[in-house]
Amino acid sequence: MPTAPHVAPHIPPTGPAHPAVGAATGLLDAYAPGDRFLATPTRTLLARGVHREIPHDERPLPQRVADSLEAARAAGCSEPVAIGATPFDHTAPSALVIADEMRSGPPLAADPLIALPADAPSGTDWQIRPRPAPETYGAGVASAVERMWRGEFSKVVLARTLELSAPEPLDIPAMLQRLARRDPSGHTFALPTAPGRTLIGASPELLVSRHGNRVVANPLAGSAPRSTDLAEDVRRAAALLQSAKDLHEHAVVVDAVQQALAPYCTAMQVPARPTLIRTAAMWHLSTTVQGTLAAPDASALELACALHPTPAVCGTPTETARQVIGETEPFDRGFFTGMVGWGDARGDGEWVVTIRCAEAEEKALRLYAGAGIVAASEPAAEIDETAAKFRTFLHAVGAEL
C-alpha cells in the first residue's frame, strides 16, 4: 500500500489494520540525511522539507508548537504535525519543525520485512576517545554517593560520552537501518538538529503519549546488561527484578511520573510492581502508567514538558541534581536526555526520552550513556552499566570499546 503525503490525512492512533508488506520498511529505506525519521510502536514517520520551524522565544514550548500548528492550518495544511527534538536544558532552542511533507506507515515491528538483516558495518578504523575517562567518571560517581550519604540529595543521573572519528564521511542511513532492525519494537529516530548535524538513536523509553483522552507513560529505571549466554541472561533478568537498589530507584521515578500526571487526569492506573522489558543490549525495569485525561486541551507535549526531566534522566531533587550534573559532567548534554517525538493540532502525540543515541556530524560521532546514581551505587558497576548502554550504538557502527 503506498504511503500518502501528509498535507491532508490525519495520522491515526495506530497503523493500518492490515499493513502491506514493506509499508514501514519502505519509509526506512527512503530515509536520506536531512529527512526526519521516527519509528515508534504505533507508527513509522518520514518527514521531508520544512513548512515552518518552531520559534524560540519567551512563550512556553507547548504554546509555541500549538501556535505554529494553528498557523500552518491557516496557511492551508489541514492536519499539520510537529516533529523533532528538544534538548535536556528546556531553556535552550529546540529542533522542532512542521514538515512540508509527512509520510506515515504502520509500526516497523508489524512489517515482516523488518526481519531481514541490515548490511554489516564496513570495517571503519574508528578512533575512540572517552570523555571523561572511565576512572574520572568513577570518581564523579563516588563523590556523588558521598554527598548523598551526607543528605544533600537522593539521586543523580551522571552521563559520559564516547567521541568517535572516522577517516570517511559517516553513512547515517546505514546506521539507522542497523538500529531499527536490531530493536524494531522500540523508538528509532534520525533527526537534524543543526546544519550538517543529526541526532540518531534507538530509545527504549516512552516519556508520554496522548491519543484522545488516553495518556500512557512508560518510565524505565534500573538496568542490567544482557548476556549472550541464555542461562546467564535469565539470571541477570531475575536478579534485576529482586534488586533492592534498582527497585528503589525505579519506584522513585514512577512516583514522580504519577505525581506529575495526576493533575491532568481523572483516573490513573499504576501497577504496584515493575515488569521487565529488554532491548538487544539491556534489561530494564518498566512500569506502564495509564491515565484518563481530564482536560482535552492538555496536549501530549504539555504533558511531556510537565514530566521532563524525570528522575530517570536527571535525579532527585531535580534542581539539585541539575547542579550536580553541571558540576560533574565535562560536556553539554545537548539533546541527550531531552525528548524526541511528534504532536498534532488535536493534541495527540508521542514523546520519547532521548537515550541510546549519538550526534553525528560529517566524520564524527558523539555517543552518550548515563546511569542513575543512588546511595548504594558502586563506581565500577556504573562504569560497566554505561559501557553496556554504549553497545546499542557501537553495534550499529561496528566499533568496540
ZAMARFI-858040 format. One line per 2 residues: number of its first residue (from 1); their letters; for each residue x, z, y of N, C-alpha, C. Coordinates in steps of 0.02 Angstrom, whole numbers, plus 50000, padded with zeros to 5 digits. Layout:
% ZAMARFI-858040
NUM> a> X/Z/Y/X/Z/Y/X/Z/Y | ...
END
This chain:
% ZAMARFI-858040
1> mp> 50042/50000/49941/50000/50000/50000/50044/50000/50062 | 50038/49953/50106/50083/49950/50164/50068/50006/50212
3> ta> 50119/50029/50247/50110/50079/50298/50085/50047/50362 | 50055/50087/50405/50024/50060/50465/50058/50089/50526
5> ph> 50061/50052/50582/50089/50081/50643/50046/50139/50668 | 50079/50184/50703/50047/50246/50723/49995/50237/50778
7> va> 49994/50182/50814/49955/50178/50875/49882/50193/50867 | 49855/50191/50807/49784/50208/50800/49770/50265/50752
9> ph> 49788/50260/50688/49760/50308/50640/49788/50378/50647 | 49744/50427/50639/49764/50497/50639/49798/50513/50573
11> ip> 49852/50553/50575/49887/50572/50514/49844/50623/50476 | 49824/50610/50414/49781/50656/50378/49820/50717/50355
13> pt> 49785/50772/50338/49820/50832/50316/49862/50821/50253 | 49842/50774/50211/49882/50758/50152/49889/50683/50147
15> gp> 49932/50659/50102/49941/50588/50093/49881/50558/50058 | 49881/50492/50048/49827/50458/50013/49815/50489/49945
17> ah> 49751/50486/49921/49735/50516/49857/49772/50482/49799 | 49782/50417/49805/49817/50380/49752/49873/50339/49784
19> pa> 49928/50372/49802/49980/50336/49838/50011/50282/49794 | 50023/50225/49824/50054/50171/49787/50128/50187/49775
21> vg> 50152/50163/49720/50223/50170/49705/50263/50140/49762 | 50311/50177/49788/50353/50152/49842/50327/50164/49911
23> aa> 50268/50195/49920/50241/50205/49987/50283/50254/50027 | 50309/50306/49995/50350/50354/50030/50424/50334/50030
25> tg> 50449/50313/49972/50519/50293/49969/50532/50231/50011 | 50481/50191/50023/50489/50133/50067/50507/50154/50138
27> ll> 50477/50210/50160/50494/50236/50227/50564/50265/50227 | 50583/50299/50173/50651/50325/50167/50702/50267/50168
29> da> 50687/50214/50132/50733/50156/50130/50736/50120/50197 | 50682/50124/50236/50679/50088/50300/50715/50126/50356
31> ya> 50734/50189/50345/50766/50228/50398/50831/50196/50420 | 50842/50194/50485/50905/50171/50514/50926/50221/50568
33> pg> 50991/50229/50580/51012/50276/50633/50976/50262/50699 | 50954/50316/50731/50914/50310/50792/50840/50320/50778
35> dr> 50817/50307/50716/50749/50323/50697/50740/50399/50690 | 50678/50419/50684/50662/50489/50670/50626/50493/50603
37> fl> 50659/50525/50555/50631/50530/50487/50617/50603/50472 | 50558/50616/50443/50540/50683/50423/50496/50679/50361
39> at> 50518/50711/50307/50478/50714/50246/50462/50787/50231 | 50399/50802/50220/50376/50870/50204/50336/50867/50139
41> pt> 50316/50925/50113/50275/50924/50052/50206/50893/50061 | 50187/50875/50123/50121/50844/50134/50123/50772/50156
43> rt> 50181/50748/50179/50183/50680/50207/50256/50658/50217 | 50264/50592/50230/50328/50563/50249/50317/50525/50313
45> ll> 50358/50537/50364/50351/50506/50429/50414/50468/50449 | 50405/50409/50478/50460/50370/50506/50439/50347/50575
47> ar> 50474/50371/50626/50457/50355/50695/50511/50312/50726 | 50490/50262/50765/50537/50218/50799/50519/50211/50873
49> gv> 50571/50206/50913/50560/50197/50984/50537/50261/51017 | 50536/50261/51084/50515/50320/51122/50462/50299/51173
51> hr> 50401/50323/51162/50348/50312/51210/50359/50356/51271 | 50377/50419/51258/50395/50465/51312/50432/50524/51282
53> ei> 50480/50551/51320/50515/50611/51300/50478/50672/51325 | 50481/50726/51286/50452/50789/51310/50499/50818/51362
55> ph> 50475/50830/51423/50520/50852/51477/50543/50924/51467 | 50597/50941/51502/50623/51009/51502/50612/51038/51572
57> de> 50566/51085/51577/50552/51116/51642/50528/51187/51631 | 50497/51216/51683/50480/51288/51680/50419/51302/51636
59> rp> 50380/51251/51618/50321/51264/51576/50342/51283/51505 | 50302/51325/51471/50317/51339/51401/50316/51275/51360
61> lp> 50358/51272/51308/50364/51212/51268/50297/51188/51240 | 50254/51230/51212/50190/51205/51187/50148/51171/51242
63> qr> 50152/51197/51303/50114/51166/51357/50144/51098/51376 | 50211/51094/51377/50242/51029/51392/50224/50976/51341
65> va> 50223/50997/51278/50205/50949/51225/50132/50929/51230 | 50088/50978/51241/50017/50963/51247/50003/50917/51306
67> ds> 50036/50929/51363/50027/50886/51421/50053/50815/51408 | 50109/50809/51372/50137/50744/51357/50092/50706/51308
69> le> 50064/50741/51260/50018/50708/51213/49955/50683/51249 | 49930/50723/51295/49871/50702/51333/49888/50642/51378
71> aa> 49947/50642/51408/49968/50585/51449/49975/50522/51407 | 50000/50529/51346/50006/50472/51302/49938/50444/51283
73> ra> 49890/50488/51272/49822/50465/51257/49792/50428/51316 | 49804/50455/51376/49779/50422/51436/49811/50354/51446
75> ag> 49872/50345/51419/49907/50281/51425/49888/50232/51370 | 49841/50252/51326/49816/50205/51276/49835/50219/51205
77> cs> 49874/50272/51192/49892/50290/51123/49838/50338/51097 | 49795/50314/51052/49736/50352/51034/49751/50416/50995
79> ep> 49804/50416/50954/49821/50475/50915/49897/50487/50918 | 49923/50508/50975/49995/50518/50981/50019/50578/50941
81> va> 50082/50576/50921/50114/50630/50884/50182/50644/50914 | 50197/50708/50926/50264/50728/50948/50305/50744/50886
83> ig> 50368/50723/50887/50412/50734/50829/50482/50747/50854 | 50519/50789/50818/50588/50801/50838/50611/50871/50822
85> at> 50657/50897/50864/50690/50960/50850/50692/51003/50913 | 50693/51069/50903/50703/51116/50957/50763/51160/50939
87> pf> 50801/51184/50988/50861/51224/50973/50846/51297/50958 | 50897/51332/50933/50891/51404/50921/50877/51441/50987
89> dh> 50911/51421/51040/50901/51451/51106/50841/51418/51138 | 50785/51455/51143/50722/51425/51168/50726/51403/51240
91> ta> 50778/51424/51277/50785/51404/51346/50823/51338/51353 | 50852/51313/51299/50891/51250/51301/50844/51191/51291
93> ps> 50863/51131/51313/50820/51073/51306/50807/51056/51232 | 50746/51033/51219/50727/51011/51152/50746/50937/51144
95> al> 50736/50912/51083/50744/50840/51069/50680/50815/51038 | 50625/50824/51075/50558/50803/51053/50535/50742/51091
97> vi> 50503/50696/51056/50477/50635/51088/50409/50618/51059 | 50374/50576/51094/50316/50540/51067/50340/50468/51055
99> ad> 50338/50447/50993/50368/50383/50974/50324/50324/50993 | 50356/50266/51000/50319/50204/51009/50279/50186/50947
101> em> 50309/50197/50889/50278/50179/50826/50289/50234/50775 | 50237/50255/50742/50242/50306/50690/50211/50278/50626
103> rs> 50252/50275/50574/50227/50255/50509/50224/50316/50464 | 50170/50322/50426/50160/50381/50384/50145/50361/50313
105> gp> 50164/50404/50267/50152/50392/50196/50143/50459/50160 | 50132/50456/50096/50123/50517/50056/50188/50555/50049
107> pl> 50187/50615/50020/50249/50652/50011/50297/50616/49965 | 50361/50626/49975/50411/50595/49932/50401/50615/49859
109> aa> 50383/50679/49847/50376/50703/49779/50319/50667/49742 | 50272/50636/49779/50216/50601/49747/50234/50529/49730
111> dp> 50292/50506/49751/50313/50437/49739/50359/50435/49678 | 50338/50402/49623/50381/50402/49563/50451/50374/49576
113> li> 50458/50332/49626/50524/50302/49637/50575/50351/49665 | 50552/50410/49687/50599/50459/49712/50644/50485/49656
115> al> 50623/50476/49594/50663/50500/49537/50725/50456/49526 | 50726/50396/49555/50785/50354/49547/50843/50385/49585
117> pa> 50902/50387/49556/50958/50420/49589/50983/50382/49650 | 51008/50418/49698/51041/50387/49756/51110/50364/49735
119> da> 51138/50318/49772/51207/50297/49759/51253/50355/49768 | 51303/50360/49726/51352/50414/49731/51392/50407/49796
121> ps> 51414/50463/49824/51454/50460/49886/51518/50421/49874 | 51540/50385/49925/51603/50350/49920/51660/50400/49922
123> gt> 51717/50381/49899/51774/50427/49896/51807/50439/49962 | 51769/50467/50009/51796/50480/50077/51847/50536/50075
125> dw> 51901/50527/50111/51953/50578/50116/51935/50625/50174 | 51890/50672/50159/51866/50718/50210/51919/50769/50230
127> qi> 51925/50780/50294/51965/50836/50320/51916/50891/50338 | 51925/50951/50310/51878/51006/50318/51911/51064/50354
129> rp> 51879/51088/50407/51904/51145/50446/51849/51196/50452 | 51856/51255/50421/51805/51307/50429/51811/51340/50498
131> rp> 51754/51357/50526/51754/51392/50591/51697/51442/50591 | 51710/51506/50592/51777/51537/50588/51805/51533/50518
133> ap> 51868/51553/50509/51897/51557/50442/51857/51608/50402 | 51854/51600/50335/51814/51646/50294/51832/51719/50305
135> et> 51896/51734/50312/51915/51805/50321/51892/51831/50389 | 51890/51788/50440/51865/51808/50505/51789/51820/50502
137> yg> 51755/51776/50466/51683/51785/50456/51670/51851/50420 | 51709/51865/50368/51701/51928/50331/51712/51988/50376
139> ag> 51760/51984/50421/51772/52039/50468/51713/52048/50514 | 51681/51993/50535/51621/51998/50576/51564/52031/50539
141> va> 51557/52015/50474/51506/52047/50433/51520/52122/50429 | 51582/52141/50415/51600/52212/50409/51585/52250/50474
143> sa> 51602/52219/50531/51588/52250/50595/51514/52261/50606 | 51474/52210/50588/51401/52216/50596/51373/52271/50551
145> ve> 51398/52275/50490/51375/52328/50444/51391/52397/50472 | 51451/52404/50498/51471/52469/50527/51424/52488/50585
147> rm> 51407/52440/50627/51363/52454/50683/51292/52471/50659 | 51270/52440/50604/51205/52457/50576/51203/52528/50550
149> wr> 51258/52550/50518/51261/52618/50494/51261/52668/50552 | 51282/52645/50611/51279/52688/50671/51210/52686/50703
151> ge> 51165/52644/50676/51097/52642/50701/51084/52595/50759 | 51131/52549/50774/51122/52505/50832/51069/52452/50820
153> fs> 51063/52428/50759/51012/52378/50741/51006/52379/50665 | 50957/52342/50637/50944/52346/50565/50962/52282/50527
155> kv> 50967/52225/50562/50985/52163/50528/51010/52113/50580 | 51057/52071/50558/51079/52014/50598/51096/51957/50551
157> vl> 51081/51896/50571/51099/51837/50532/51161/51807/50564 | 51215/51806/50526/51278/51778/50551/51294/51713/50515
159> ar> 51312/51663/50555/51325/51596/50528/51398/51578/50535 | 51418/51529/50496/51483/51497/50504/51475/51422/50494
161> tl> 51525/51385/50513/51521/51312/50511/51580/51283/50472 | 51570/51222/50449/51624/51180/50424/51626/51117/50466
163> el> 51683/51101/50493/51691/51039/50531/51726/50988/50487 | 51690/50934/50471/51716/50881/50428/51731/50819/50469
165> sa> 51786/50788/50456/51803/50725/50489/51822/50674/50437 | 51804/50610/50449/51815/50556/50402/51853/50500/50437
167> pe> 51890/50460/50400/51926/50404/50431/51881/50346/50451 | 51821/50342/50422/51774/50288/50435/51710/50315/50465
169> pl> 51671/50273/50500/51607/50296/50526/51561/50321/50471 | 51520/50370/50487/51476/50401/50438/51419/50355/50418
171> di> 51399/50357/50355/51341/50320/50329/51282/50369/50326 | 51247/50377/50381/51193/50427/50385/51135/50409/50339
173> pa> 51113/50345/50335/51059/50330/50288/51076/50348/50216 | 51138/50339/50195/51157/50357/50127/51154/50433/50117
175> ml> 51176/50471/50167/51171/50544/50163/51098/50565/50157 | 51054/50535/50197/50984/50552/50195/50954/50537/50126
177> qr> 50972/50481/50097/50948/50464/50030/50966/50518/49980 | 51028/50541/49982/51051/50590/49933/51017/50658/49944
179> la> 51008/50678/50007/50973/50740/50021/50900/50737/49997 | 50867/50682/50012/50796/50676/49995/50785/50671/49920
181> rr> 50827/50635/49885/50817/50626/49813/50839/50687/49773 | 50882/50729/49801/50903/50789/49766/50850/50843/49769
183> dp> 50814/50850/49826/50762/50900/49834/50700/50868/49866 | 50665/50825/49828/50609/50787/49859/50549/50830/49878
185> sg> 50545/50892/49852/50488/50935/49869/50500/50977/49932 | 50559/50971/49961/50575/51010/50020/50558/50974/50085
187> ht> 50596/50990/50137/50585/50961/50203/50650/50926/50223 | 50650/50860/50221/50710/50821/50234/50703/50786/50302
189> fa> 50756/50786/50341/50749/50758/50409/50814/50725/50432 | 50806/50676/50475/50860/50645/50512/50832/50629/50581
191> lp> 50856/50663/50633/50827/50660/50699/50881/50655/50752 | 50878/50606/50797/50927/50604/50851/50917/50662/50899
193> ta> 50972/50693/50919/50969/50748/50967/51006/50732/51032 | 51045/50679/51032/51081/50656/51091/51106/50586/51074
195> pg> 51126/50546/51124/51152/50480/51108/51209/50483/51058 | 51202/50448/51002/51254/50446/50952/51258/50508/50908
197> rt> 51211/50554/50914/51213/50616/50875/51148/50624/50836 | 51154/50643/50772/51096/50650/50728/51097/50718/50694
199> li> 51040/50752/50696/51030/50813/50658/51000/50793/50591 | 51035/50809/50537/51014/50787/50470/51018/50845/50422
201> ga> 50969/50851/50378/50970/50907/50331/50911/50907/50284 | 50908/50960/50243/50854/50969/50193/50838/51043/50190
203> sp> 50789/51065/50229/50771/51136/50234/50720/51155/50181 | 50729/51213/50151/50677/51237/50104/50621/51276/50138
205> el> 50628/51291/50204/50584/51342/50234/50536/51315/50286 | 50471/51320/50269/50417/51305/50317/50409/51365/50363
207> lv> 50416/51354/50428/50402/51408/50476/50327/51418/50481 | 50290/51364/50497/50217/51369/50500/50187/51299/50501
209> sr> 50128/51294/50472/50089/51232/50477/50018/51251/50498 | 49985/51205/50532/49915/51214/50550/49878/51150/50536
211> hg> 49824/51155/50497/49779/51098/50485/49708/51124/50495 | 49677/51103/50551/49613/51132/50569/49621/51205/50584
213> nr> 49582/51247/50550/49588/51320/50562/49630/51355/50509 | 49665/51316/50467/49705/51345/50413/49778/51349/50435
215> vv> 49807/51409/50430/49875/51421/50450/49915/51444/50389 | 49974/51416/50379/50017/51435/50323/50087/51445/50349
217> an> 50119/51500/50329/50189/51512/50342/50222/51529/50275 | 50286/51511/50268/50321/51523/50204/50390/51551/50218
219> pl> 50394/51615/50239/50460/51644/50253/50502/51651/50190 | 50566/51636/50198/50615/51645/50145/50668/51694/50170
221> ag> 50686/51742/50130/50741/51788/50145/50761/51821/50080 | 50825/51825/50069/50851/51847/50004/50867/51787/49962
223> sa> 50931/51777/49946/50953/51716/49913/51004/51731/49859 | 51010/51685/49812/51062/51688/49761/51082/51617/49743
225> pr> 51147/51603/49733/51168/51535/49714/51142/51517/49645 | 51125/51453/49635/51108/51427/49569/51171/51422/49526
227> st> 51160/51419/49460/51215/51408/49412/51199/51347/49370 | 51250/51310/49351/51239/51252/49307/51226/51274/49235
229> dl> 51242/51337/49219/51228/51365/49153/51157/51393/49153 | 51114/51369/49109/51043/51388/49111/51033/51463/49104
231> ae> 51067/51494/49057/51057/51566/49046/51079/51605/49108 | 51136/51586/49138/51160/51620/49197/51114/51608/49256
233> dv> 51087/51548/49261/51040/51531/49315/50978/51575/49311 | 50951/51584/49251/50892/51627/49241/50910/51699/49257
235> rr> 50969/51722/49236/50990/51790/49250/50993/51803/49325 | 51021/51754/49363/51026/51762/49435/50957/51765/49468
237> aa> 50911/51724/49444/50844/51725/49471/50810/51792/49459 | 50816/51817/49398/50786/51881/49381/50817/51938/49421
239> al> 50883/51936/49431/50917/51988/49469/50894/51987/49542 | 50883/51927/49570/50860/51922/49639/50792/51954/49647
241> lq> 50747/51945/49598/50681/51974/49602/50682/52051/49598 | 50737/52078/49573/50743/52151/49566/50791/52182/49616
243> sa> 50822/52142/49659/50872/52167/49705/50841/52207/49762 | 50856/52271/49765/50828/52313/49819/50849/52288/49887
245> kd> 50912/52267/49894/50937/52242/49958/50897/52180/49979 | 50890/52132/49934/50856/52069/49952/50781/52079/49962
247> lh> 50750/52122/49922/50679/52135/49930/50665/52169/49997 | 50709/52214/50018/50701/52246/50084/50709/52194/50139
249> eh> 50761/52154/50134/50773/52102/50185/50713/52055/50189 | 50685/52038/50131/50627/51993/50131/50566/52026/50162
251> av> 50554/52090/50145/50495/52125/50171/50497/52129/50247 | 50555/52138/50276/50562/52141/50349/50539/52075/50381
253> vv> 50559/52020/50350/50540/51954/50377/50465/51942/50370 | 50437/51957/50312/50366/51946/50300/50325/51988/50348
255> da> 50345/52051/50360/50309/52094/50407/50310/52065/50477 | 50368/52038/50497/50374/52008/50564/50328/51946/50570
257> vq> 50326/51905/50518/50283/51846/50518/50209/51867/50523 | 50190/51917/50483/50121/51940/50485/50102/51967/50554
259> qa> 50146/52006/50584/50131/52034/50650/50126/51980/50703 | 50168/51929/50698/50167/51875/50749/50104/51832/50743
261> la> 50080/51821/50681/50022/51778/50672/49956/51815/50678 | 49956/51880/50667/49893/51919/50667/49851/51909/50730
263> py> 49880/51907/50790/49838/51898/50850/49802/51831/50852 | 49826/51783/50814/49795/51716/50814/49744/51706/50759
265> ct> 49739/51753/50712/49700/51742/50651/49644/51794/50644 | 49588/51772/50614/49533/51817/50598/49542/51849/50530
267> am> 49579/51817/50487/49592/51845/50420/49659/51819/50396 | 49695/51861/50358/49760/51841/50331/49767/51863/50259
269> qv> 49803/51823/50220/49818/51841/50151/49894/51844/50144 | 49919/51904/50128/49991/51916/50122/50005/51947/50054
271> pa> 50034/51911/50007/50049/51939/49942/50092/52002/49947 | 50082/52048/49900/50118/52111/49902/50191/52103/49882
273> rp> 50206/52054/49839/50275/52043/49816/50293/51970/49822 | 50356/51956/49834/50377/51886/49839/50382/51853/49770
275> tl> 50383/51787/49772/50398/51747/49714/50465/51713/49725 | 50484/51670/49680/50546/51632/49686/50532/51559/49699
277> ir> 50572/51528/49742/50575/51456/49745/50648/51436/49736 | 50659/51374/49715/50727/51352/49703/50739/51285/49736
279> ta> 50800/51275/49758/50824/51210/49777/50878/51192/49727 | 50910/51136/49737/50963/51117/49690/51021/51166/49693
281> am> 51030/51200/49751/51088/51244/49760/51072/51318/49759 | 51010/51338/49775/50996/51409/49787/50929/51431/49757
283> wh> 50925/51496/49740/50863/51531/49730/50846/51569/49794 | 50781/51572/49811/50759/51609/49870/50698/51651/49854
285> ls> 50695/51711/49882/50633/51749/49882/50585/51717/49932 | 50522/51708/49911/50474/51670/49950/50407/51704/49952
287> tt> 50376/51706/50010/50307/51730/50016/50267/51679/50056 | 50209/51660/50030/50165/51615/50066/50112/51655/50101
289> vq> 50115/51656/50168/50067/51692/50210/50014/51642/50233 | 49951/51658/50224/49897/51613/50244/49850/51649/50292
291> gt> 49822/51611/50339/49776/51640/50386/49723/51591/50408 | 49669/51618/50436/49615/51578/50465/49619/51585/50541
293> la> 49627/51529/50575/49639/51529/50646/49577/51552/50684 | 49587/51597/50732/49531/51622/50772/49515/51577/50830
295> ap> 49567/51553/50865/49558/51512/50925/49579/51440/50910 | 49534/51392/50917/49551/51323/50899/49602/51291/50945
297> da> 49616/51322/51003/49663/51291/51050/49735/51314/51037 | 49747/51355/50987/49815/51376/50970/49846/51323/50924
299> sa> 49893/51285/50951/49922/51230/50912/49973/51256/50863 | 49992/51212/50816/50045/51229/50769/50109/51247/50805
301> le> 50125/51211/50860/50186/51226/50896/50182/51292/50933 | 50123/51310/50959/50116/51376/50990/50127/51431/50939
303> la> 50100/51422/50879/50111/51471/50826/50185/51475/50807 | 50217/51416/50803/50288/51415/50786/50330/51451/50838
305> ca> 50314/51441/50901/50352/51474/50954/50340/51549/50954 | 50280/51571/50933/50266/51642/50928/50307/51673/50872
307> lh> 50322/51635/50820/50360/51660/50762/50435/51656/50773 | 50458/51607/50809/50530/51593/50813/50564/51634/50867
309> pt> 50623/51663/50853/50657/51663/50789/50635/51722/50745 | 50622/51709/50682/50605/51763/50636/50669/51802/50618
311> pa> 50661/51862/50590/50721/51899/50567/50761/51861/50515 | 50731/51808/50484/50767/51769/50433/50823/51727/50463
313> vc> 50819/51712/50529/50872/51672/50560/50906/51707/50618 | 50879/51765/50639/50908/51800/50696/50926/51872/50677
315> gt> 50875/51913/50667/50887/51983/50649/50835/52028/50679 | 50848/52094/50675/50801/52144/50700/50840/52202/50731
317> pt> 50821/52224/50791/50775/52193/50839/50802/52126/50864 | 50758/52083/50884/50777/52014/50900/50829/52010/50955
319> et> 50818/52043/51011/50864/52035/51067/50932/52065/51053 | 50934/52120/51017/50999/52149/50998/51035/52102/50951
321> ar> 50997/52074/50902/51028/52027/50855/51055/51966/50890 | 51018/51940/50939/51043/51882/50978/51110/51899/51011
323> qv> 51114/51960/51038/51176/51980/51072/51234/51984/51023 | 51220/52012/50963/51273/52017/50912/51295/51947/50890
325> ig> 51247/51902/50882/51264/51833/50863/51309/51801/50916 | 51292/51810/50980/51332/51782/51033/51402/51812/51035
327> et> 51409/51876/51018/51474/51909/51019/51516/51890/50958 | 51484/51871/50903/51520/51863/50839/51533/51790/50821
329> ep> 51485/51746/50832/51493/51676/50811/51533/51638/50864 | 51588/51605/50845/51630/51570/50893/51608/51498/50906
331> fd> 51543/51486/50908/51516/51419/50920/51445/51426/50944 | 51420/51373/50975/51350/51369/50996/51309/51343/50937
333> rg> 51257/51378/50917/51217/51355/50860/51183/51288/50873 | 51169/51272/50935/51134/51209/50949/51066/51209/50916
335> ff> 51054/51158/50874/50989/51151/50841/50985/51188/50775 | 51041/51213/50750/51041/51253/50689/50999/51316/50700
337> tg> 50955/51332/50652/50907/51387/50654/50855/51380/50709 | 50849/51319/50737/50792/51303/50779/50734/51280/50735
339> mv> 50697/51229/50759/50639/51204/50722/50641/51128/50722 | 50619/51097/50668/50605/51026/50666/50533/51017/50642
341> gw> 50500/50964/50666/50432/50955/50643/50393/50905/50684 | 50328/50907/50676/50283/50862/50711/50220/50900/50733
343> gd> 50187/50874/50785/50124/50903/50808/50082/50849/50841 | 50016/50851/50831/49973/50801/50861/49929/50831/50915
345> ar> 49888/50789/50946/49846/50812/51002/49790/50858/50980 | 49774/50859/50915/49723/50905/50890/49749/50975/50881
347> gd> 49816/50982/50885/49847/51048/50873/49874/51055/50803 | 49860/51007/50759/49888/51010/50692/49962/50995/50693
349> ge> 49998/51018/50643/50069/51003/50639/50104/51046/50587 | 50168/51030/50577/50211/51067/50531/50278/51078/50566
351> wv> 50303/51140/50564/50367/51157/50595/50409/51194/50544 | 50470/51171/50536/50515/51192/50483/50576/51225/50513
353> vt> 50602/51276/50480/50663/51309/50503/50723/51264/50490 | 50764/51252/50541/50819/51205/50536/50880/51237/50504
355> ir> 50880/51236/50437/50937/51260/50398/50957/51207/50348 | 51012/51219/50311/51042/51170/50265/51051/51103/50300
357> ca> 51085/51106/50356/51088/51047/50399/51158/51036/50426 | 51166/50979/50459/51228/50962/50493/51212/50920/50554
359> ea> 51257/50920/50602/51254/50874/50658/51307/50820/50646 | 51285/50758/50647/51328/50701/50632/51341/50661/50695
361> ee> 51404/50641/50704/51423/50603/50764/51483/50559/50747 | 51471/50494/50743/51523/50444/50730/51561/50458/50666
363> ka> 51618/50491/50668/51658/50505/50609/51662/50580/50593 | 51618/50619/50623/51623/50692/50616/51556/50723/50597
365> lr> 51560/50776/50557/51503/50816/50538/51517/50889/50552 | 51467/50925/50577/51472/50998/50580/51416/51026/50538
367> ly> 51436/51061/50483/51389/51093/50438/51379/51165/50458 | 51318/51191/50447/51302/51260/50465/51274/51297/50404
369> ag> 51291/51361/50398/51260/51404/50348/51262/51476/50373 | 51209/51513/50360/51206/51583/50382/51183/51628/50327
371> ag> 51193/51693/50337/51172/51744/50288/51143/51803/50326 | 51092/51833/50297/51062/51893/50326/51103/51954/50310
373> iv> 51128/51987/50362/51171/52045/50354/51130/52108/50365 | 51129/52153/50314/51096/52218/50320/51147/52271/50302
375> aa> 51127/52334/50306/51175/52388/50297/51207/52388/50228 | 51173/52359/50179/51200/52357/50111/51242/52295/50097
377> se> 51253/52253/50147/51290/52190/50137/51364/52203/50125 | 51394/52159/50085/51465/52161/50072/51496/52095/50096
379> pa> 51550/52098/50135/51578/52037/50164/51593/51982/50113 | 51622/51999/50056/51639/51948/50007/51577/51913/49981
381> ae> 51523/51950/49970/51461/51921/49945/51430/51874/49997 | 51435/51891/50061/51406/51849/50113/51448/51785/50123
383> id> 51513/51790/50115/51555/51730/50116/51534/51683/50059 | 51524/51712/49999/51504/51671/49942/51435/51640/49953
385> et> 51389/51678/49983/51322/51651/49994/51323/51592/50042 | 51360/51599/50097/51363/51542/50144/51398/51482/50112
387> aa> 51449/51495/50071/51482/51440/50036/51433/51403/49991 | 51390/51441/49956/51339/51410/49913/51290/51369/49954
389> kf> 51271/51393/50012/51224/51357/50054/51254/51293/50082 | 51320/51292/50093/51352/51231/50115/51346/51175/50062
391> rt> 51338/51194/49999/51340/51144/49945/51285/51093/49951 | 51227/51111/49980/51173/51062/49989/51199/51000/50024
393> fl> 51236/51012/50078/51259/50954/50117/51325/50927/50090 | 51369/50970/50066/51432/50945/50037/51418/50897/49981
395> ha> 51367/50911/49940/51349/50866/49885/51328/50798/49912 | 51293/50798/49969/51268/50735/49997/51323/50690/50024
397> vg> 51382/50719/50038/51436/50679/50066/51495/50674/50019 | 51490/50707/49960/51544/50702/49912/51606/50742/49932
399> ae> 51594/50800/49962/51651/50844/49982/51646/50910/49946 | 51702/50945/49942/51703/51012/49912/51745/51059/49954
401> l> 51726/51123/49953/51765/51174/49987/51831/51186/49950
END
